[in-house]
Amino acid sequence: MTRFDAAVVAAVTGHMNDDHADDNLLIVRAFAEPTATAAHMTDLDTESGLWQVTSGHGEHTVRVPWLEPATDRAAIRGAVVALYHAACERLGVAPAEH
């Protein structure tokens, strides 16, 4: 696992939380916590994303692995999009137009 620079993490998590809050929740429900009512992306590395989750079990953190490692900043977007589409497929939800 390789960490990204703090500025990269801040940019990605900020974008995900500001522009894709529903996508965060969908990813978390599909791959980590089916009863999640809220999900806020807090961190990421080359192998996975980290979300703070609210569910019937209270608040906790979950790690969801990327389908393919994100080896650089440019690959992060592809990793998130692939995970989102896999989440939609797993949950039987039509992907939103982004």
VOVEXDO-174058 format. One record per residue: residue number from 0; residue in three letters; x, y, z of N, C-alpha, C, O in turn. Coordinates in Angstrom, 2 decimals, padded with zeros to 5 digits. Layout:
% VOVEXDO-174058
+-----+------+---------+---------+---------+---------+---------+---------+---------+---------+---------+---------+---------+---------+
! pos ! code !    n_xx !    n_yy !    n_zz !   ca_xx !   ca_yy !   ca_zz !    c_xx !    c_yy !    c_zz !    o_xx !    o_yy !    o_zz !
+-----+------+---------+---------+---------+---------+---------+---------+---------+---------+---------+---------+---------+---------+
! NUM !  ALA !       X !       Y !       Z !       X !       Y !       Z !       X !       Y !       Z !       X !       Y !       Z !
...
+-----+------+---------+---------+---------+---------+---------+---------+---------+---------+---------+---------+---------+---------+
***
This chain:
% VOVEXDO-174058
+-----+------+---------+---------+---------+---------+---------+---------+---------+---------+---------+---------+---------+---------+
! pos ! code !    n_xx !    n_yy !    n_zz !   ca_xx !   ca_yy !   ca_zz !    c_xx !    c_yy !    c_zz !    o_xx !    o_yy !    o_zz !
+-----+------+---------+---------+---------+---------+---------+---------+---------+---------+---------+---------+---------+---------+
!   0 !  MET !  000.86 ! -001.18 !  000.00 !  000.00 !  000.00 !  000.00 !  000.90 !  001.24 !  000.00 !  001.88 !  001.32 !  000.75 !
!   1 !  THR !  000.56 !  002.18 ! -000.84 !  001.28 !  003.44 ! -000.90 !  000.31 !  004.58 ! -000.64 ! -000.79 !  004.61 ! -001.18 !
!   2 !  ARG !  000.73 !  005.49 !  000.19 ! -000.10 !  006.66 !  000.51 !  000.12 !  007.73 ! -000.55 !  001.20 !  007.85 ! -001.12 !
!   3 !  PHE ! -000.92 !  008.49 ! -000.80 ! -000.82 !  009.65 ! -001.67 ! -000.50 !  010.88 ! -000.83 ! -000.74 !  010.90 !  000.38 !
!   4 !  ASP !  000.04 !  011.88 ! -001.46 !  000.32 !  013.17 ! -000.83 ! -000.96 !  013.71 ! -000.19 ! -002.05 !  013.49 ! -000.72 !
!   5 !  ALA ! -000.83 !  014.40 !  000.93 ! -002.00 !  014.94 !  001.66 ! -002.86 !  015.84 !  000.78 ! -004.08 !  015.85 !  000.93 !
!   6 !  ALA ! -002.25 !  016.60 ! -000.12 ! -003.03 !  017.47 ! -001.00 ! -003.89 !  016.66 ! -001.97 ! -005.02 !  017.06 ! -002.27 !
!   7 !  VAL ! -003.38 !  015.55 ! -002.44 ! -004.15 !  014.67 ! -003.34 ! -005.32 !  014.08 ! -002.57 ! -006.45 !  014.07 ! -003.07 !
!   8 !  VAL ! -005.07 !  013.58 ! -001.38 ! -006.14 !  012.99 ! -000.56 ! -007.22 !  014.03 ! -000.27 ! -008.41 !  013.74 ! -000.38 !
!   9 !  ALA ! -006.81 !  015.23 !  000.08 ! -007.77 !  016.30 !  000.37 ! -008.60 !  016.65 ! -000.86 ! -009.81 !  016.87 ! -000.75 !
!  10 !  ALA ! -007.97 !  016.70 ! -002.02 ! -008.70 !  017.03 ! -003.25 ! -009.71 !  015.94 ! -003.60 ! -010.85 !  016.23 ! -003.94 !
!  11 !  VAL ! -009.29 !  014.69 ! -003.52 ! -010.18 !  013.58 ! -003.88 ! -011.31 !  013.45 ! -002.88 ! -012.47 !  013.35 ! -003.27 !
!  12 !  THR ! -011.00 !  013.45 ! -001.59 ! -012.07 !  013.29 ! -000.60 ! -013.01 !  014.49 ! -000.62 ! -014.23 !  014.33 ! -000.47 !
!  13 !  GLY ! -012.48 !  015.68 ! -000.82 ! -013.33 !  016.86 ! -000.93 ! -014.29 !  016.76 ! -002.09 ! -015.48 !  017.05 ! -001.95 !
!  14 !  HIS ! -013.78 !  016.34 ! -003.24 ! -014.62 !  016.18 ! -004.43 ! -015.68 !  015.10 ! -004.20 ! -016.85 !  015.30 ! -004.52 !
!  15 !  MET ! -015.27 !  013.97 ! -003.66 ! -016.23 !  012.89 ! -003.43 ! -017.32 !  013.31 ! -002.44 ! -018.49 !  013.00 ! -002.65 !
!  16 !  ASN ! -016.95 !  014.00 ! -001.40 ! -017.94 !  014.38 ! -000.38 ! -018.81 !  015.54 ! -000.83 ! -019.98 !  015.61 ! -000.46 !
!  17 !  ASP ! -018.26 !  016.46 ! -001.63 ! -019.03 !  017.60 ! -002.09 ! -019.91 !  017.27 ! -003.30 ! -021.05 !  017.72 ! -003.38 !
!  18 !  ASP ! -019.37 !  016.48 ! -004.23 ! -020.06 !  016.24 ! -005.50 ! -020.65 !  014.85 ! -005.65 ! -021.48 !  014.63 ! -006.54 !
!  19 !  HIS ! -020.24 !  013.90 ! -004.82 ! -020.66 !  012.51 ! -005.00 ! -021.06 !  011.84 ! -003.70 ! -020.76 !  010.66 ! -003.48 !
!  20 !  ALA ! -021.73 !  012.56 ! -002.84 ! -022.15 !  012.00 ! -001.55 ! -023.02 !  010.76 ! -001.73 ! -022.87 !  009.79 ! -000.99 !
!  21 !  ASP ! -023.92 !  010.77 ! -002.70 ! -024.77 !  009.61 ! -002.95 ! -023.95 !  008.41 ! -003.42 ! -024.25 !  007.27 ! -003.08 !
!  22 !  ASP ! -022.91 !  008.69 ! -004.21 ! -022.03 !  007.61 ! -004.70 ! -021.26 !  006.98 ! -003.54 ! -021.08 !  005.77 ! -003.50 !
!  23 !  ASN ! -020.80 !  007.81 ! -002.60 ! -020.13 !  007.29 ! -001.41 ! -021.02 !  006.28 ! -000.70 ! -020.59 !  005.18 ! -000.36 !
!  24 !  LEU ! -022.26 !  006.66 ! -000.49 ! -023.19 !  005.79 !  000.23 ! -023.45 !  004.50 ! -000.55 ! -023.51 !  003.42 !  000.04 !
!  25 !  LEU ! -023.60 !  004.61 ! -001.84 ! -023.84 !  003.43 ! -002.68 ! -022.66 !  002.45 ! -002.60 ! -022.86 !  001.25 ! -002.44 !
!  26 !  ILE ! -021.45 !  002.98 ! -002.70 ! -020.25 !  002.13 ! -002.62 ! -020.18 !  001.44 ! -001.27 ! -019.92 !  000.24 ! -001.20 !
!  27 !  VAL ! -020.40 !  002.18 ! -000.22 ! -020.34 !  001.60 !  001.12 ! -021.42 !  000.55 !  001.32 ! -021.16 ! -000.51 !  001.89 !
!  28 !  ARG ! -022.62 !  000.83 !  000.87 ! -023.71 ! -000.16 !  001.01 ! -023.40 ! -001.44 !  000.24 ! -023.69 ! -002.53 !  000.71 !
!  29 !  ALA ! -022.82 ! -001.30 ! -000.93 ! -022.54 ! -002.48 ! -001.76 ! -021.40 ! -003.33 ! -001.23 ! -021.45 ! -004.55 ! -001.34 !
!  30 !  PHE ! -020.38 ! -002.71 ! -000.67 ! -019.16 ! -003.45 ! -000.36 ! -018.77 ! -003.52 !  001.11 ! -017.80 ! -004.20 !  001.45 !
!  31 !  ALA ! -019.49 ! -002.83 !  001.98 ! -019.04 ! -002.84 !  003.38 ! -020.16 ! -002.86 !  004.41 ! -020.13 ! -003.68 !  005.33 !
!  32 !  GLU ! -021.13 ! -001.99 !  004.27 ! -022.15 ! -001.83 !  005.32 ! -023.52 ! -001.61 !  004.67 ! -023.90 ! -000.48 !  004.40 !
!  33 !  PRO ! -024.25 ! -002.71 !  004.42 ! -025.54 ! -002.59 !  003.73 ! -026.56 ! -001.69 !  004.42 ! -027.46 ! -001.17 !  003.77 !
!  34 !  THR ! -026.44 ! -001.50 !  005.73 ! -027.41 ! -000.68 !  006.45 ! -026.97 !  000.77 !  006.63 ! -027.58 !  001.52 !  007.38 !
!  35 !  ALA ! -025.91 !  001.16 !  005.93 ! -025.40 !  002.53 !  006.08 ! -026.46 !  003.55 !  005.69 ! -027.19 !  003.38 !  004.72 !
!  36 !  THR ! -026.53 !  004.62 !  006.48 ! -027.43 !  005.73 !  006.18 ! -026.66 !  006.97 !  005.75 ! -027.24 !  007.92 !  005.22 !
!  37 !  ALA ! -025.35 !  006.96 !  005.98 ! -024.48 !  008.06 !  005.57 ! -023.07 !  007.52 !  005.42 ! -022.66 !  006.60 !  006.12 !
!  38 !  ALA ! -022.32 !  008.11 !  004.48 ! -020.93 !  007.72 !  004.27 ! -020.14 !  008.93 !  003.80 ! -020.56 !  009.64 !  002.88 !
!  39 !  HIS ! -019.02 !  009.16 !  004.43 ! -018.16 !  010.32 !  004.17 ! -016.75 !  009.81 !  003.91 ! -016.14 !  009.21 !  004.80 !
!  40 !  MET ! -016.21 !  010.03 !  002.71 ! -014.87 !  009.55 !  002.40 ! -013.84 !  010.35 !  003.19 ! -013.85 !  011.58 !  003.18 !
!  41 !  THR ! -012.95 !  009.62 !  003.89 ! -011.99 !  010.29 !  004.76 ! -010.54 !  010.11 !  004.34 ! -009.69 !  010.91 !  004.74 !
!  42 !  ASP ! -010.24 !  009.09 !  003.55 ! -008.85 !  008.82 !  003.19 ! -008.83 !  007.85 !  002.02 ! -009.85 !  007.25 !  001.66 !
!  43 !  LEU ! -007.65 !  007.69 !  001.42 ! -007.46 !  006.72 !  000.36 ! -005.98 !  006.45 !  000.20 ! -005.14 !  007.24 !  000.62 !
!  44 !  ASP ! -005.69 !  005.32 ! -000.40 ! -004.32 !  004.97 ! -000.76 ! -004.38 !  004.22 ! -002.08 ! -005.42 !  004.19 ! -002.73 !
!  45 !  THR ! -003.28 !  003.63 ! -002.48 ! -003.26 !  002.96 ! -003.78 ! -004.14 !  001.71 ! -003.83 ! -004.49 !  001.25 ! -004.91 !
!  46 !  GLU ! -004.49 !  001.17 ! -002.66 ! -005.24 ! -000.09 ! -002.60 ! -006.72 !  000.07 ! -002.29 ! -007.52 ! -000.81 ! -002.63 !
!  47 !  SER ! -007.12 !  001.18 ! -001.64 ! -008.50 !  001.27 ! -001.16 ! -008.89 !  002.69 ! -000.76 ! -008.05 !  003.59 ! -000.68 !
!  48 !  GLY ! -010.19 !  002.84 ! -000.52 ! -010.73 !  004.08 !  000.03 ! -011.22 !  003.81 !  001.44 ! -011.55 !  002.67 !  001.79 !
!  49 !  LEU ! -011.27 !  004.85 !  002.25 ! -011.70 !  004.75 !  003.64 ! -012.89 !  005.70 !  003.83 ! -012.83 !  006.87 !  003.45 !
!  50 !  TRP ! -013.96 !  005.19 !  004.43 ! -015.16 !  005.98 !  004.67 ! -015.56 !  005.93 !  006.13 ! -015.42 !  004.90 !  006.79 !
!  51 !  GLN ! -016.05 !  007.06 !  006.63 ! -016.70 !  007.13 !  007.94 ! -018.18 !  006.87 !  007.67 ! -018.79 !  007.56 !  006.85 !
!  52 !  VAL ! -018.74 !  005.90 !  008.35 ! -020.08 !  005.41 !  008.05 ! -020.99 !  005.57 !  009.26 ! -020.57 !  005.35 !  010.40 !
!  53 !  THR ! -022.22 !  005.95 !  009.00 ! -023.28 !  005.93 !  010.01 ! -024.26 !  004.84 !  009.61 ! -024.70 !  004.77 !  008.46 !
!  54 !  SER ! -024.59 !  003.98 !  010.57 ! -025.54 !  002.90 !  010.31 ! -026.27 !  002.58 !  011.61 ! -026.09 !  003.26 !  012.62 !
!  55 !  GLY ! -027.07 !  001.54 !  011.56 ! -027.75 !  001.09 !  012.76 ! -026.78 !  000.61 !  013.83 ! -027.16 !  000.45 !  014.99 !
!  56 !  HIS ! -025.53 !  000.40 !  013.46 ! -024.48 ! -000.02 !  014.40 ! -023.71 !  001.16 !  014.95 ! -022.70 !  000.98 !  015.64 !
!  57 !  GLY ! -024.16 !  002.38 !  014.66 ! -023.46 !  003.58 !  015.10 ! -022.51 !  004.09 !  014.03 ! -022.70 !  003.82 !  012.84 !
!  58 !  GLU ! -021.50 !  004.82 !  014.45 ! -020.50 !  005.36 !  013.52 ! -019.25 !  004.50 !  013.57 ! -018.79 !  004.12 !  014.65 !
!  59 !  HIS ! -018.72 !  004.21 !  012.41 ! -017.49 !  003.43 !  012.34 ! -016.83 !  003.67 !  010.98 ! -017.41 !  004.29 !  010.09 !
!  60 !  THR ! -015.64 !  003.18 !  010.84 ! -014.86 !  003.36 !  009.62 ! -014.82 !  002.05 !  008.86 ! -014.66 !  000.97 !  009.44 !
!  61 !  VAL ! -014.95 !  002.14 !  007.53 ! -014.82 !  000.97 !  006.68 ! -013.79 !  001.25 !  005.59 ! -013.61 !  002.38 !  005.15 !
!  62 !  ARG ! -013.12 !  000.20 !  005.18 ! -012.16 !  000.27 !  004.08 ! -012.72 ! -000.57 !  002.94 ! -013.10 ! -001.73 !  003.14 !
!  63 !  VAL ! -012.77 !  000.02 !  001.74 ! -013.26 ! -000.69 !  000.57 ! -012.12 ! -000.73 ! -000.45 ! -011.67 !  000.32 ! -000.90 !
!  64 !  PRO ! -011.65 ! -001.92 ! -000.81 ! -010.56 ! -002.02 ! -001.78 ! -011.00 ! -001.61 ! -003.18 ! -012.13 ! -001.87 ! -003.60 !
!  65 !  TRP ! -010.07 ! -000.97 ! -003.91 ! -010.31 ! -000.69 ! -005.32 ! -010.32 ! -002.02 ! -006.06 ! -009.74 ! -003.00 ! -005.59 !
!  66 !  LEU ! -010.97 ! -002.07 ! -007.20 ! -010.98 ! -003.28 ! -008.02 ! -009.61 ! -003.50 ! -008.65 ! -009.20 ! -004.65 ! -008.87 !
!  67 !  GLU ! -008.90 ! -002.43 ! -008.93 ! -007.52 ! -002.44 ! -009.45 ! -006.76 ! -001.39 ! -008.67 ! -007.33 ! -000.34 ! -008.36 !
!  68 !  PRO ! -005.51 ! -001.62 ! -008.34 ! -004.76 ! -000.59 ! -007.61 ! -004.70 !  000.73 ! -008.38 ! -004.61 !  000.75 ! -009.60 !
!  69 !  ALA ! -004.74 !  001.81 ! -007.64 ! -004.61 !  003.16 ! -008.21 ! -003.15 !  003.57 ! -007.99 ! -002.79 !  004.04 ! -006.91 !
!  70 !  THR ! -002.33 !  003.42 ! -009.00 ! -000.90 !  003.61 ! -008.83 ! -000.46 !  005.06 ! -008.83 !  000.65 !  005.37 ! -008.39 !
!  71 !  ASP ! -001.32 !  005.96 ! -009.33 ! -000.99 !  007.38 ! -009.32 ! -002.28 !  008.19 ! -009.27 ! -003.38 !  007.63 ! -009.33 !
!  72 !  ARG ! -002.13 !  009.50 ! -009.16 ! -003.31 !  010.35 ! -009.00 ! -004.29 !  010.18 ! -010.16 ! -005.50 !  010.14 ! -009.94 !
!  73 !  ALA ! -003.80 !  010.09 ! -011.38 ! -004.68 !  009.94 ! -012.55 ! -005.51 !  008.67 ! -012.47 ! -006.63 !  008.63 ! -012.98 !
!  74 !  ALA ! -004.98 !  007.63 ! -011.84 ! -005.70 !  006.36 ! -011.75 ! -006.78 !  006.35 ! -010.68 ! -007.63 !  005.46 ! -010.67 !
!  75 !  ILE ! -006.75 !  007.31 ! -009.78 ! -007.74 !  007.32 ! -008.70 ! -009.15 !  007.47 ! -009.26 ! -010.07 !  006.75 ! -008.85 !
!  76 !  ARG ! -009.33 !  008.39 ! -010.19 ! -010.67 !  008.60 ! -010.76 ! -011.20 !  007.30 ! -011.37 ! -012.35 !  006.92 ! -011.13 !
!  77 !  GLY ! -010.36 !  006.62 ! -012.14 ! -010.78 !  005.36 ! -012.74 ! -011.13 !  004.32 ! -011.71 ! -012.08 !  003.55 ! -011.89 !
!  78 !  ALA ! -010.37 !  004.28 ! -010.62 ! -010.64 !  003.31 ! -009.55 ! -011.98 !  003.58 ! -008.88 ! -012.74 !  002.66 ! -008.60 !
!  79 !  VAL ! -012.25 !  004.86 ! -008.63 ! -013.52 !  005.22 ! -007.99 ! -014.69 !  004.94 ! -008.93 ! -015.71 !  004.40 ! -008.51 !
!  80 !  VAL ! -014.55 !  005.32 ! -010.20 ! -015.63 !  005.09 ! -011.17 ! -015.91 !  003.60 ! -011.33 ! -017.07 !  003.19 ! -011.36 !
!  81 !  ALA ! -014.86 !  002.79 ! -011.43 ! -015.05 !  001.34 ! -011.56 ! -015.76 !  000.78 ! -010.33 ! -016.65 ! -000.07 ! -010.45 !
!  82 !  LEU ! -015.37 !  001.24 ! -009.15 ! -016.01 !  000.77 ! -007.92 ! -017.48 !  001.20 ! -007.88 ! -018.34 !  000.42 ! -007.48 !
!  83 !  TYR ! -017.76 !  002.43 ! -008.30 ! -019.14 !  002.92 ! -008.34 ! -019.99 !  002.05 ! -009.27 ! -021.09 !  001.64 ! -008.90 !
!  84 !  HIS ! -019.49 !  001.76 ! -010.47 ! -020.26 !  000.95 ! -011.42 ! -020.46 ! -000.48 ! -010.90 ! -021.52 ! -001.07 ! -011.08 !
!  85 !  ALA ! -019.44 ! -001.03 ! -010.25 ! -019.59 ! -002.36 ! -009.66 ! -020.61 ! -002.33 ! -008.53 ! -021.36 ! -003.29 ! -008.35 !
!  86 !  ALA ! -020.65 ! -001.25 ! -007.77 ! -021.64 ! -001.10 ! -006.69 ! -023.05 ! -001.04 ! -007.27 ! -023.97 ! -001.69 ! -006.76 !
!  87 !  CYS ! -023.21 ! -000.27 ! -008.33 ! -024.53 ! -000.19 ! -008.99 ! -024.98 ! -001.56 ! -009.45 ! -026.13 ! -001.95 ! -009.25 !
!  88 !  GLU ! -024.07 ! -002.29 ! -010.09 ! -024.41 ! -003.63 ! -010.57 ! -024.77 ! -004.55 ! -009.41 ! -025.75 ! -005.29 ! -009.49 !
!  89 !  ARG ! -023.98 ! -004.51 ! -008.36 ! -024.22 ! -005.38 ! -007.21 ! -025.57 ! -005.09 ! -006.55 ! -026.25 ! -006.01 ! -006.10 !
!  90 !  LEU ! -025.95 ! -003.81 ! -006.50 ! -027.19 ! -003.42 ! -005.84 ! -028.38 ! -003.33 ! -006.79 ! -029.50 ! -003.06 ! -006.36 !
!  91 !  GLY ! -028.15 ! -003.56 ! -008.08 ! -029.24 ! -003.50 ! -009.05 ! -029.76 ! -002.09 ! -009.26 ! -030.96 ! -001.88 ! -009.44 !
!  92 !  VAL ! -028.86 ! -001.12 ! -009.24 ! -029.21 !  000.30 ! -009.40 ! -028.63 !  000.79 ! -010.72 ! -027.49 !  000.48 ! -011.05 !
!  93 !  ALA ! -029.40 !  001.56 ! -011.46 ! -028.89 !  002.14 ! -012.69 ! -027.89 !  003.24 ! -012.35 ! -028.17 !  004.09 ! -011.51 !
!  94 !  PRO ! -026.72 !  003.23 ! -012.99 ! -025.73 !  004.29 ! -012.72 ! -026.28 !  005.66 ! -013.11 ! -026.96 !  005.81 ! -014.12 !
!  95 !  ALA ! -025.96 !  006.64 ! -012.29 ! -026.35 !  008.02 ! -012.57 ! -025.43 !  008.60 ! -013.65 ! -024.29 !  008.16 ! -013.80 !
!  96 !  GLU ! -025.93 !  009.56 ! -014.37 ! -025.09 !  010.30 ! -015.32 ! -024.26 !  011.28 ! -014.54 ! -024.80 !  012.09 ! -013.78 !
!  97 !  HIS ! -022.95 !  011.24 ! -014.71 ! -022.06 !  012.16 ! -013.99 ! -021.45 !  013.14 ! -014.94 ! -020.67 !  014.00 ! -014.52 !
+-----+------+---------+---------+---------+---------+---------+---------+---------+---------+---------+---------+---------+---------+
***
